[in-house]
Amino acid sequence: MSSPAEFLELDAREIGYQCGTSEATVVRFCQRTGYHGLSEMKNVLARELAANLISSRVTGRFDRENPVLERVFASWAEALSDTLAGMNRAKIDSIATAIARSERLYLFGAGGSAHIAQIAALNFLGLGFQTVSFVDPIQQHAAAKLATARDVAVAVTYSGNQADLAETLQTARRRKAFCVAITSFQQSLIAKSAHELLLMFIPSETLRGQAGAHRVAQIAVLDSLAVRAAELRTALPAKKPRLKMKVTNTKVLMKGLR
């Protein structure tokens, strides 16, 4: 195979033939690298090729014209557009429903994404959700140890491969909390530690490492979850107050009956 695009056109039998192996071996290879099969691997590769193609075209055009303002805004708009196009609406509703029904929401992040998590925490708090968020990895891990089956834990990160953050999310998951990962890489440590995954599609070359594009996409996804969770919570039946049982001294009670 001379290019990734050619790989997309071949089935497992043809790939196996060109690689000198069997169709079953090709499928097992895909599964061992973290995909469900060849089809999922092709889908991920196709999205990455499309994103790189668009990014290189935008970068080349703006490099020639060199208007910095347009360049920055275009990368942000592209990140938002691509993330929206790839977003699973049913999954957003499912996660928002879990947040609406939760007792407490934990928001974790790594690096600059930790501050994005704190901004989101303020939004959730303003909407009436009990929310916990820390920047320090040690504090995050300590908070995760307090999670319960009635809670939701969300981890936000671009690369998704921070070991500390992955351990924090795994801790919350062991505590039976519903865990969500928001990242740009499907096979990352964070993605494998969560019950649900929300993927962001960020142009990798548009601004040569400029962080604003994926930050704005993170904020948009978290704001969407907050607004949807608030909407869903208003539709949920009100929780009935727990009845308090008054314990009476049995000796006093028996004496009064005599």
VEXRO-649479 format. One record per residue: residue in one letter; x, y, z of N, C-alpha, C in turn. Coordinates in Angstrom, 1 decimal. Layout:
! residues N
residu, n.east, n.north, n.up, ca.east, ca.north, ca.up, c.east, c.north, c.up
A, X, Y, Z, X, Y, Z, X, Y, Z
...
! end
This chain:
! residues 258
residu, n.east, n.north, n.up, ca.east, ca.north, ca.up, c.east, c.north, c.up
M, 0.8, -1.2, 0.0, 0.0, 0.0, 0.0, 0.9, 1.2, 0.0
S, 0.6, 2.1, -0.9, 1.5, 3.3, -1.1, 1.0, 4.5, -0.3
S, -0.3, 4.5, 0.2, -0.8, 5.6, 1.0, -1.9, 5.2, 1.9
P, -2.2, 6.0, 3.0, -3.3, 5.7, 3.8, -4.7, 5.7, 3.1
A, -4.8, 6.6, 2.0, -6.0, 6.6, 1.3, -6.3, 5.3, 0.6
E, -5.2, 4.7, 0.1, -5.4, 3.4, -0.6, -5.8, 2.3, 0.4
F, -5.3, 2.4, 1.6, -5.7, 1.5, 2.7, -7.2, 1.5, 2.9
L, -7.9, 2.7, 2.8, -9.3, 2.8, 3.0, -10.1, 2.1, 2.0
E, -9.5, 1.9, 0.8, -10.3, 1.2, -0.3, -10.2, -0.3, -0.3
L, -9.4, -0.9, 0.6, -9.2, -2.3, 0.6, -10.0, -2.9, 1.8
D, -10.4, -4.2, 1.5, -11.1, -4.9, 2.6, -10.0, -5.8, 3.3
A, -10.4, -6.5, 4.4, -9.5, -7.2, 5.2, -8.8, -8.3, 4.4
R, -9.5, -8.9, 3.5, -8.8, -10.0, 2.7, -7.7, -9.4, 1.8
E, -8.0, -8.3, 1.1, -7.0, -7.6, 0.3, -5.8, -7.1, 1.0
I, -6.1, -6.5, 2.2, -5.0, -6.0, 3.1, -4.1, -7.2, 3.5
G, -4.7, -8.3, 3.9, -4.0, -9.5, 4.3, -3.1, -10.0, 3.2
Y, -3.7, -10.0, 2.0, -2.9, -10.5, 0.8, -1.7, -9.7, 0.6
Q, -1.9, -8.3, 0.6, -0.7, -7.4, 0.4, 0.3, -7.5, 1.5
C, -0.1, -7.8, 2.7, 0.8, -7.9, 3.8, 1.4, -9.3, 4.0
G, 0.9, -10.2, 3.2, 1.4, -11.6, 3.4, 0.8, -12.3, 4.6
T, -0.4, -12.0, 4.9, -1.0, -12.7, 6.1, -2.5, -12.9, 5.8
S, -3.2, -13.4, 6.8, -4.6, -13.8, 6.6, -5.6, -12.7, 7.0
E, -6.8, -12.8, 6.5, -7.8, -11.9, 6.8, -8.1, -11.8, 8.4
A, -8.1, -13.0, 9.0, -8.3, -13.0, 10.5, -7.2, -12.3, 11.2
T, -6.0, -12.4, 10.7, -4.9, -11.7, 11.4, -5.0, -10.2, 11.3
V, -5.5, -9.7, 10.2, -5.7, -8.3, 10.0, -6.8, -7.8, 11.0
V, -7.8, -8.5, 11.2, -8.9, -8.1, 12.1, -8.4, -8.2, 13.6
R, -7.6, -9.2, 13.9, -7.0, -9.3, 15.3, -6.1, -8.2, 15.5
F, -5.3, -7.8, 14.5, -4.4, -6.6, 14.7, -5.2, -5.4, 15.0
C, -6.3, -5.1, 14.3, -7.1, -3.9, 14.6, -7.6, -4.0, 16.0
Q, -8.1, -5.1, 16.5, -8.6, -5.3, 17.8, -7.5, -5.1, 18.9
R, -6.3, -5.6, 18.6, -5.2, -5.5, 19.6, -4.8, -4.0, 19.7
T, -5.0, -3.2, 18.7, -4.6, -1.8, 18.8, -5.7, -0.9, 19.4
G, -6.7, -1.5, 19.8, -7.8, -0.8, 20.5, -9.1, -0.5, 19.8
Y, -9.2, -1.0, 18.5, -10.4, -0.8, 17.8, -11.3, -2.0, 17.8
H, -12.5, -1.8, 17.6, -13.5, -3.0, 17.6, -13.2, -3.9, 16.3
G, -12.7, -3.3, 15.3, -12.4, -4.0, 14.1, -11.9, -3.1, 13.0
L, -11.8, -3.7, 11.8, -11.2, -2.9, 10.7, -12.1, -1.7, 10.3
S, -13.4, -1.9, 10.4, -14.3, -0.8, 10.0, -14.1, 0.4, 10.9
E, -14.0, 0.2, 12.2, -13.7, 1.4, 13.1, -12.4, 2.0, 12.9
M, -11.4, 1.2, 12.6, -10.0, 1.7, 12.3, -10.1, 2.6, 11.1
K, -10.8, 2.2, 10.0, -10.9, 3.0, 8.8, -11.6, 4.3, 9.1
N, -12.7, 4.2, 9.9, -13.5, 5.5, 10.2, -12.6, 6.5, 10.9
V, -11.8, 6.1, 11.8, -10.9, 7.0, 12.6, -9.9, 7.6, 11.6
L, -9.3, 6.7, 10.8, -8.3, 7.2, 9.8, -8.9, 8.2, 8.8
A, -10.1, 7.9, 8.4, -10.7, 8.8, 7.4, -10.9, 10.2, 8.0
R, -11.4, 10.2, 9.2, -11.6, 11.5, 9.9, -10.3, 12.3, 10.0
E, -9.2, 11.6, 10.4, -8.0, 12.2, 10.6, -7.4, 12.7, 9.3
L, -7.5, 12.0, 8.2, -7.1, 12.4, 6.9, -7.9, 13.6, 6.4
A, -9.2, 13.6, 6.7, -10.0, 14.8, 6.2, -9.6, 16.0, 7.0
A, -9.4, 15.9, 8.4, -9.0, 17.0, 9.2, -7.7, 17.6, 8.8
N, -6.7, 16.7, 8.5, -5.4, 17.2, 8.0, -5.4, 17.9, 6.7
L, -6.3, 17.4, 5.8, -6.4, 18.0, 4.5, -7.0, 19.4, 4.6
I, -8.1, 19.5, 5.4, -8.7, 20.8, 5.5, -7.7, 21.8, 6.2
S, -7.0, 21.3, 7.3, -6.1, 22.1, 8.0, -5.0, 22.6, 7.1
S, -4.4, 21.8, 6.3, -3.3, 22.2, 5.4, -3.7, 23.2, 4.4
R, -5.0, 23.1, 3.9, -5.5, 24.0, 3.0, -5.7, 25.4, 3.6
V, -6.3, 25.4, 4.8, -6.5, 26.6, 5.5, -5.2, 27.3, 5.9
T, -4.2, 26.5, 6.4, -2.9, 27.0, 6.8, -2.2, 27.6, 5.6
G, -2.2, 26.9, 4.4, -1.5, 27.4, 3.2, -2.1, 28.8, 2.8
R, -3.5, 28.8, 2.8, -4.1, 30.1, 2.4, -3.8, 31.2, 3.3
F, -3.8, 31.0, 4.6, -3.6, 32.1, 5.5, -2.1, 32.5, 5.6
D, -1.2, 31.5, 5.3, 0.2, 31.8, 5.3, 0.5, 32.8, 4.2
R, -0.2, 32.6, 3.0, 0.1, 33.5, 1.9, -0.5, 34.9, 2.2
E, -1.7, 34.9, 2.8, -2.3, 36.2, 3.0, -1.8, 36.9, 4.3
N, -1.6, 36.0, 5.3, -1.0, 36.4, 6.6, -1.8, 37.4, 7.4
P, -3.2, 37.3, 7.4, -4.0, 38.1, 8.3, -4.1, 37.3, 9.6
V, -3.5, 37.7, 10.7, -3.5, 37.0, 11.9, -4.9, 36.9, 12.5
L, -5.6, 37.9, 12.5, -7.0, 37.9, 13.1, -7.9, 36.9, 12.4
E, -7.9, 36.9, 11.1, -8.7, 35.9, 10.3, -8.2, 34.5, 10.6
R, -6.9, 34.4, 10.7, -6.3, 33.0, 10.9, -6.7, 32.4, 12.2
V, -6.7, 33.2, 13.3, -7.1, 32.7, 14.6, -8.6, 32.4, 14.6
F, -9.4, 33.3, 14.1, -10.8, 33.0, 14.2, -11.2, 31.9, 13.3
A, -10.6, 31.7, 12.2, -10.9, 30.6, 11.3, -10.6, 29.2, 11.9
S, -9.5, 29.2, 12.7, -9.1, 27.9, 13.3, -10.1, 27.6, 14.4
W, -10.6, 28.6, 15.1, -11.6, 28.4, 16.2, -12.9, 27.9, 15.5
A, -13.3, 28.6, 14.5, -14.6, 28.2, 13.8, -14.5, 26.8, 13.2
E, -13.3, 26.5, 12.7, -13.2, 25.1, 12.1, -13.3, 24.1, 13.2
A, -12.6, 24.3, 14.4, -12.7, 23.4, 15.5, -14.1, 23.2, 16.0
L, -14.9, 24.3, 16.1, -16.3, 24.2, 16.5, -17.1, 23.5, 15.5
S, -16.9, 23.8, 14.2, -17.7, 23.2, 13.2, -17.4, 21.7, 13.1
D, -16.2, 21.3, 13.1, -15.8, 19.8, 13.0, -16.3, 19.1, 14.2
T, -16.2, 19.7, 15.4, -16.6, 19.0, 16.6, -18.1, 18.8, 16.7
L, -18.8, 19.8, 16.2, -20.3, 19.7, 16.2, -20.7, 18.7, 15.2
A, -20.0, 18.6, 14.0, -20.4, 17.7, 13.0, -20.2, 16.2, 13.4
G, -19.2, 16.0, 14.3, -18.9, 14.6, 14.7, -19.5, 14.3, 16.0
M, -20.3, 15.2, 16.6, -20.9, 14.9, 17.9, -22.1, 14.0, 17.8
N, -22.2, 13.1, 18.7, -23.4, 12.2, 18.8, -24.4, 12.8, 19.7
R, -25.5, 13.3, 19.2, -26.6, 13.9, 20.0, -27.2, 13.0, 21.0
A, -27.4, 11.8, 20.7, -27.9, 10.8, 21.7, -27.0, 10.7, 22.8
K, -25.7, 10.7, 22.6, -24.7, 10.5, 23.7, -24.7, 11.8, 24.5
I, -24.8, 12.9, 23.9, -24.9, 14.2, 24.7, -26.1, 14.1, 25.7
D, -27.3, 13.7, 25.1, -28.5, 13.6, 26.0, -28.3, 12.6, 27.1
S, -27.6, 11.4, 26.8, -27.4, 10.4, 27.8, -26.5, 10.9, 28.9
I, -25.4, 11.6, 28.6, -24.5, 12.1, 29.6, -25.2, 13.2, 30.4
A, -25.9, 14.1, 29.7, -26.6, 15.2, 30.4, -27.7, 14.7, 31.3
T, -28.4, 13.6, 30.9, -29.4, 13.0, 31.8, -28.7, 12.4, 33.1
A, -27.5, 11.8, 32.9, -26.8, 11.3, 34.1, -26.4, 12.4, 35.0
I, -26.0, 13.6, 34.5, -25.6, 14.7, 35.3, -26.8, 15.3, 36.0
A, -28.0, 15.4, 35.3, -29.2, 15.9, 35.8, -29.7, 15.1, 37.0
R, -29.4, 13.8, 37.0, -29.9, 12.9, 38.0, -28.8, 12.7, 39.1
S, -27.6, 13.2, 38.9, -26.5, 13.0, 39.8, -26.7, 13.8, 41.1
E, -26.0, 13.3, 42.1, -25.9, 14.0, 43.4, -24.8, 15.0, 43.4
R, -23.7, 14.6, 42.7, -22.5, 15.5, 42.7, -21.8, 15.3, 41.4
L, -21.2, 16.4, 40.8, -20.5, 16.4, 39.6, -19.0, 16.7, 39.9
Y, -18.1, 15.8, 39.4, -16.7, 16.1, 39.5, -16.1, 16.4, 38.1
L, -15.4, 17.5, 38.1, -14.8, 17.9, 36.8, -13.3, 18.0, 37.0
F, -12.6, 17.1, 36.2, -11.1, 17.0, 36.3, -10.5, 17.4, 34.9
G, -9.3, 17.9, 35.0, -8.6, 18.3, 33.8, -7.1, 18.2, 34.0
A, -6.3, 18.3, 32.9, -4.9, 18.3, 33.0, -4.3, 19.5, 32.2
G, -3.3, 20.1, 32.8, -2.7, 21.3, 32.2, -3.7, 22.4, 32.0
G, -3.7, 23.0, 30.8, -4.6, 24.1, 30.6, -6.1, 23.7, 30.6
S, -6.3, 22.4, 30.4, -7.7, 21.9, 30.4, -8.3, 21.9, 31.8
A, -7.4, 21.8, 32.8, -7.9, 21.9, 34.2, -8.5, 23.2, 34.5
H, -8.0, 24.3, 33.9, -8.7, 25.6, 34.1, -10.0, 25.7, 33.3
I, -10.1, 25.0, 32.2, -11.3, 24.9, 31.5, -12.4, 24.2, 32.3
A, -11.9, 23.1, 33.0, -12.8, 22.4, 33.9, -13.3, 23.2, 35.0
Q, -12.5, 24.1, 35.5, -12.9, 25.0, 36.6, -13.9, 26.1, 36.1
I, -13.7, 26.6, 34.9, -14.7, 27.5, 34.3, -16.0, 26.8, 34.1
A, -16.0, 25.5, 33.7, -17.2, 24.8, 33.5, -17.9, 24.5, 34.9
A, -17.1, 24.3, 35.9, -17.6, 24.1, 37.2, -18.4, 25.3, 37.7
L, -17.9, 26.5, 37.4, -18.7, 27.7, 37.8, -20.0, 27.7, 37.1
N, -20.0, 27.3, 35.8, -21.3, 27.3, 35.1, -22.3, 26.3, 35.7
F, -21.8, 25.1, 36.0, -22.7, 24.1, 36.6, -23.2, 24.6, 38.0
L, -22.3, 25.2, 38.8, -22.7, 25.7, 40.1, -23.8, 26.8, 39.9
G, -23.6, 27.6, 38.9, -24.6, 28.7, 38.7, -25.9, 28.1, 38.3
L, -26.0, 26.9, 37.7, -27.2, 26.3, 37.4, -27.8, 25.4, 38.5
G, -27.1, 25.4, 39.6, -27.6, 24.7, 40.8, -27.1, 23.3, 41.0
F, -26.0, 22.9, 40.2, -25.5, 21.5, 40.4, -24.3, 21.6, 41.4
Q, -24.3, 20.6, 42.3, -23.2, 20.4, 43.3, -22.0, 20.0, 42.5
T, -21.0, 20.8, 42.4, -19.8, 20.5, 41.5, -18.5, 20.7, 42.3
V, -17.6, 19.8, 42.0, -16.3, 19.8, 42.6, -15.2, 19.8, 41.5
S, -14.3, 20.7, 41.6, -13.2, 20.8, 40.6, -11.9, 21.3, 41.2
F, -10.8, 20.6, 40.9, -9.5, 21.0, 41.4, -8.5, 21.1, 40.2
V, -7.5, 21.9, 40.3, -6.4, 21.9, 39.3, -5.3, 21.0, 39.6
D, -5.0, 20.9, 40.9, -3.9, 20.0, 41.4, -4.2, 18.6, 41.2
P, -3.3, 17.8, 40.6, -3.6, 16.3, 40.4, -3.8, 15.5, 41.7
I, -3.1, 15.9, 42.8, -3.3, 15.2, 44.0, -4.6, 15.5, 44.6
Q, -5.1, 16.7, 44.5, -6.4, 17.0, 45.0, -7.5, 16.3, 44.2
Q, -7.3, 16.3, 42.9, -8.2, 15.6, 42.0, -8.4, 14.1, 42.4
H, -7.2, 13.5, 42.6, -7.3, 12.1, 43.0, -8.0, 11.9, 44.3
A, -7.7, 12.8, 45.3, -8.3, 12.7, 46.6, -9.8, 12.8, 46.5
A, -10.3, 13.7, 45.6, -11.7, 14.0, 45.4, -12.4, 12.7, 44.8
A, -11.7, 12.1, 43.8, -12.2, 10.9, 43.1, -12.5, 9.8, 44.1
K, -11.7, 9.7, 45.2, -11.9, 8.7, 46.2, -13.2, 8.8, 47.0
L, -13.8, 10.0, 46.9, -15.1, 10.3, 47.6, -16.3, 10.1, 46.7
A, -16.1, 9.8, 45.4, -17.2, 9.6, 44.5, -18.0, 8.4, 44.8
T, -19.3, 8.5, 44.5, -20.2, 7.4, 44.7, -21.0, 7.0, 43.5
A, -21.8, 6.0, 43.6, -22.6, 5.6, 42.4, -23.6, 6.6, 42.0
R, -23.9, 7.6, 42.8, -24.8, 8.7, 42.5, -24.2, 9.9, 41.8
D, -22.9, 9.8, 41.6, -22.1, 10.9, 41.1, -21.7, 10.7, 39.6
V, -21.3, 11.8, 39.0, -20.7, 11.8, 37.6, -19.3, 12.4, 37.7
A, -18.4, 11.8, 37.0, -17.0, 12.4, 36.9, -16.7, 12.6, 35.4
V, -16.2, 13.8, 35.1, -15.9, 14.2, 33.8, -14.4, 14.6, 33.7
A, -13.6, 14.0, 32.8, -12.2, 14.4, 32.6, -12.1, 15.1, 31.3
V, -11.4, 16.3, 31.3, -11.2, 17.1, 30.0, -9.7, 17.2, 29.7
T, -9.3, 16.8, 28.5, -7.9, 16.9, 28.1, -7.8, 16.8, 26.6
Y, -6.9, 17.5, 26.0, -6.7, 17.4, 24.6, -6.1, 16.0, 24.2
S, -5.0, 15.7, 24.7, -4.3, 14.4, 24.3, -4.9, 13.2, 24.9
G, -5.3, 13.3, 26.2, -5.9, 12.2, 26.8, -5.0, 11.2, 27.4
N, -3.7, 11.5, 27.4, -2.7, 10.5, 27.8, -1.9, 10.8, 29.0
Q, -2.5, 11.7, 29.9, -1.9, 12.0, 31.2, -2.2, 10.9, 32.2
A, -1.1, 10.2, 32.7, -1.3, 9.1, 33.6, -2.0, 9.5, 34.9
D, -1.7, 10.6, 35.4, -2.4, 11.1, 36.7, -3.9, 11.2, 36.5
L, -4.3, 11.9, 35.4, -5.7, 12.1, 35.1, -6.4, 10.8, 34.9
A, -5.7, 9.9, 34.1, -6.3, 8.6, 33.9, -6.6, 7.8, 35.2
E, -5.6, 7.9, 36.1, -5.7, 7.2, 37.3, -6.9, 7.8, 38.2
T, -7.0, 9.1, 38.1, -8.1, 9.8, 38.8, -9.4, 9.3, 38.3
L, -9.6, 9.2, 37.0, -10.9, 8.8, 36.4, -11.1, 7.3, 36.7
Q, -10.1, 6.5, 36.7, -10.2, 5.1, 37.0, -10.6, 4.9, 38.5
T, -10.1, 5.8, 39.4, -10.5, 5.7, 40.8, -12.0, 6.1, 40.9
A, -12.5, 7.1, 40.3, -13.9, 7.4, 40.3, -14.7, 6.3, 39.7
R, -14.2, 5.7, 38.7, -15.0, 4.5, 38.1, -15.1, 3.4, 39.1
R, -14.0, 3.1, 39.8, -14.0, 2.0, 40.8, -15.0, 2.3, 41.9
R, -15.2, 3.6, 42.1, -16.1, 4.0, 43.2, -17.6, 4.0, 42.6
K, -17.8, 3.5, 41.4, -19.1, 3.3, 40.7, -19.6, 4.6, 40.2
A, -18.8, 5.7, 40.1, -19.3, 6.9, 39.5, -19.4, 6.7, 38.0
F, -20.3, 7.5, 37.3, -20.5, 7.4, 35.9, -19.4, 8.3, 35.3
C, -18.5, 7.8, 34.5, -17.3, 8.5, 34.1, -17.3, 8.9, 32.6
V, -17.0, 10.1, 32.3, -17.0, 10.7, 30.9, -15.7, 11.3, 30.6
A, -15.2, 11.0, 29.4, -13.9, 11.6, 28.9, -14.3, 12.5, 27.7
I, -13.6, 13.7, 27.7, -13.7, 14.7, 26.6, -12.3, 14.9, 26.1
T, -12.0, 14.4, 25.0, -10.7, 14.4, 24.4, -10.7, 14.4, 22.9
S, -9.5, 14.5, 22.3, -9.4, 14.5, 20.8, -8.9, 13.1, 20.3
F, -8.6, 12.2, 21.2, -8.0, 10.9, 20.7, -8.8, 9.7, 21.3
Q, -9.3, 9.0, 20.4, -10.2, 7.8, 20.7, -9.4, 6.7, 21.5
Q, -8.2, 6.5, 21.2, -7.4, 5.4, 21.8, -6.6, 5.9, 23.0
S, -6.9, 7.0, 23.6, -6.0, 7.6, 24.7, -6.4, 6.9, 26.0
L, -5.5, 7.1, 27.0, -5.7, 6.5, 28.3, -7.0, 7.0, 28.9
I, -7.3, 8.2, 28.8, -8.6, 8.8, 29.4, -9.8, 8.1, 28.7
A, -9.8, 8.0, 27.4, -10.9, 7.4, 26.7, -11.1, 6.0, 27.2
K, -10.1, 5.2, 27.4, -10.2, 3.8, 27.9, -10.6, 3.7, 29.3
S, -10.6, 4.8, 30.1, -10.9, 4.8, 31.5, -12.4, 5.2, 31.7
A, -13.1, 5.7, 30.7, -14.4, 6.2, 30.9, -15.5, 5.3, 30.4
H, -16.7, 5.5, 30.9, -17.9, 4.8, 30.4, -18.3, 5.4, 29.0
E, -18.2, 6.7, 28.9, -18.6, 7.4, 27.7, -17.5, 8.3, 27.2
L, -17.4, 8.5, 25.9, -16.4, 9.3, 25.3, -17.0, 10.4, 24.3
L, -16.6, 11.6, 24.5, -17.0, 12.7, 23.6, -15.7, 13.2, 22.9
L, -15.7, 13.0, 21.6, -14.5, 13.4, 20.8, -14.6, 14.8, 20.2
M, -13.5, 15.5, 20.3, -13.4, 16.8, 19.7, -12.5, 16.6, 18.4
F, -12.9, 17.3, 17.3, -12.1, 17.2, 16.1, -11.4, 18.5, 15.9
I, -10.1, 18.6, 16.2, -9.4, 19.8, 16.2, -8.4, 19.8, 15.1
P, -8.3, 20.9, 14.3, -7.3, 21.0, 13.2, -5.9, 21.0, 13.8
S, -5.1, 20.0, 13.4, -3.8, 19.8, 14.0, -2.7, 20.8, 13.5
E, -2.9, 21.3, 12.3, -1.8, 22.1, 11.7, -2.2, 23.6, 11.5
T, -3.4, 23.9, 11.8, -3.9, 25.3, 11.4, -3.0, 26.4, 12.1
L, -2.8, 26.3, 13.4, -2.0, 27.3, 14.0, -0.7, 26.8, 14.6
R, -0.3, 25.7, 14.1, 1.0, 25.1, 14.5, 1.1, 25.0, 16.1
G, 0.2, 24.3, 16.7, 0.3, 24.1, 18.1, -0.5, 25.1, 19.0
Q, -1.1, 26.1, 18.3, -1.8, 27.1, 19.1, -3.0, 26.4, 19.8
A, -3.2, 26.7, 21.1, -4.1, 25.9, 22.0, -5.5, 26.4, 22.0
G, -5.7, 27.6, 21.4, -7.1, 28.2, 21.5, -8.2, 27.4, 20.9
A, -7.9, 26.7, 19.8, -8.9, 26.0, 19.0, -9.5, 24.9, 19.9
H, -8.7, 24.1, 20.5, -9.2, 23.0, 21.3, -9.8, 23.5, 22.6
R, -9.3, 24.6, 23.2, -9.9, 25.2, 24.4, -11.4, 25.6, 24.1
V, -11.6, 26.3, 23.0, -12.9, 26.8, 22.7, -13.9, 25.6, 22.4
A, -13.4, 24.5, 21.8, -14.2, 23.4, 21.6, -14.6, 22.7, 22.9
Q, -13.6, 22.6, 23.8, -13.9, 22.1, 25.2, -15.0, 22.9, 25.9
I, -14.9, 24.2, 25.9, -15.9, 25.0, 26.5, -17.2, 24.8, 25.9
A, -17.3, 24.7, 24.6, -18.6, 24.6, 23.9, -19.2, 23.3, 24.3
V, -18.5, 22.2, 24.3, -19.0, 20.9, 24.7, -19.5, 20.9, 26.2
L, -18.7, 21.4, 27.1, -19.1, 21.5, 28.5, -20.3, 22.4, 28.7
D, -20.4, 23.5, 28.0, -21.5, 24.4, 28.1, -22.8, 23.7, 27.6
S, -22.6, 23.0, 26.5, -23.8, 22.2, 26.0, -24.3, 21.2, 27.0
L, -23.4, 20.5, 27.6, -23.8, 19.6, 28.7, -24.5, 20.3, 29.8
A, -24.0, 21.4, 30.2, -24.6, 22.1, 31.4, -26.0, 22.6, 31.0
V, -26.2, 23.2, 29.9, -27.5, 23.7, 29.5, -28.5, 22.5, 29.3
R, -28.1, 21.5, 28.7, -29.0, 20.3, 28.5, -29.3, 19.7, 29.8
A, -28.3, 19.5, 30.7, -28.6, 18.9, 32.0, -29.6, 19.7, 32.8
A, -29.5, 21.1, 32.7, -30.4, 21.9, 33.4, -31.8, 21.8, 32.9
E, -31.9, 21.7, 31.6, -33.2, 21.5, 30.9, -33.9, 20.2, 31.4
L, -33.1, 19.1, 31.4, -33.6, 17.8, 31.7, -33.9, 17.7, 33.2
R, -33.2, 18.4, 34.0, -33.5, 18.4, 35.5, -34.8, 19.0, 35.8
T, -35.2, 20.0, 35.1, -36.5, 20.6, 35.4, -37.7, 19.6, 35.0
A, -37.4, 18.7, 34.2, -38.5, 17.7, 33.8, -38.5, 16.5, 34.7
L, -37.5, 16.3, 35.6, -37.4, 15.2, 36.5, -38.4, 15.4, 37.6
P, -39.0, 14.3, 38.1, -39.9, 14.5, 39.3, -39.1, 14.9, 40.5
A, -39.8, 15.8, 41.3, -39.1, 16.3, 42.5, -38.8, 15.1, 43.5
K, -37.7, 15.2, 44.1, -37.3, 14.2, 45.1, -38.2, 14.3, 46.4
K, -38.7, 13.2, 46.8, -39.5, 13.3, 48.0, -38.6, 13.4, 49.3
P, -39.0, 14.2, 50.2, -38.1, 14.3, 51.4, -38.2, 13.1, 52.2
R, -37.1, 12.7, 52.8, -37.0, 11.5, 53.6, -37.8, 11.7, 54.9
L, -38.6, 10.7, 55.3, -39.3, 10.8, 56.5, -38.4, 10.5, 57.7
K, -38.5, 11.3, 58.7, -37.6, 11.1, 59.9, -38.4, 10.3, 60.9
M, -37.9, 9.2, 61.3, -38.5, 8.3, 62.3, -38.1, 8.7, 63.7
K, -39.0, 9.0, 64.6, -38.7, 9.4, 65.9, -38.6, 8.2, 66.8
V, -37.5, 8.0, 67.4, -37.2, 6.8, 68.3, -37.6, 7.2, 69.7
T, -38.5, 6.4, 70.2, -39.0, 6.6, 71.6, -38.5, 5.6, 72.5
N, -38.1, 6.0, 73.7, -37.6, 5.1, 74.7, -38.7, 4.1, 75.1
T, -38.5, 2.8, 74.8, -39.5, 1.8, 75.0, -39.9, 1.6, 76.5
K, -39.0, 1.9, 77.4, -39.3, 1.7, 78.8, -40.3, 2.8, 79.3
V, -40.1, 4.1, 78.8, -41.0, 5.1, 79.1, -42.4, 4.9, 78.5
L, -42.4, 4.3, 77.2, -43.7, 4.0, 76.6, -44.4, 3.0, 77.3
M, -43.8, 1.9, 77.7, -44.5, 0.8, 78.5, -45.0, 1.3, 79.8
K, -44.3, 2.2, 80.5, -44.7, 2.7, 81.7, -46.0, 3.5, 81.6
G, -46.1, 4.3, 80.4, -47.3, 5.1, 80.2, -48.5, 4.3, 79.9
L, -48.3, 3.1, 79.4, -49.4, 2.2, 79.0, -50.0, 1.5, 80.2
R, -49.2, 1.4, 81.3, -49.7, 0.7, 82.5, -50.8, 1.4, 83.3
! end
